[in-house]
Amino acid sequence: MNLRAYFQKIREVEKEILQDVVYVASLAGDDGGLAGIVAQVTRAIAAKLIVDQKARLATDGEVEALLEKHEIARRKAMDEQAAQRLQVAIVSDTQLEAMRSASSSAKKNATPAPVEKKKD
């Protein structure tokens, strides 16, 4: 295949891809490539991979599985960050009693808000 025909084929395949976000699934190759690896790529890269027979457009199920996997990883990372933000303070018994007495005296000194009576 000459270069002119090769790049013309890539441009044709790129025009056929209508999605803004393109997901491709890899194909097994003689060079040791693994089949079924899904990735998000640009239209130009997707067209080149398809013409080179290294990948194909991913199915809706493959895309959903990839997005679910990414969501699980994102949630796990958020949970790990939240766990790192957790702070623990060591308080002695006397400090604990002082905090409790301050809290209870603050509750006793608080004046309740006036309650309005309904007129019948």
Number of C-alpha atoms within 10 A of each C-alpha: 5 6 8 8 10 13 14 11 16 19 16 12 17 19 12 10 15 9 9 9 10 19 23 26 23 21 19 15 12 7 6 8 13 13 13 15 15 20 17 15 15 14 22 16 15 25 27 19 20 21 19 12 13 18 25 19 19 19 12 10 9 18 19 12 12 17 12 12 11 12 12 12 12 12 11 12 12 12 12 11 11 10 10 9 9 7 6 6 5 7 10 9 9 9 11 12 12 12 13 12 12 12 11 11 11 11 11 10 8 8 8 8 6 6 6 6 6 5 4 3
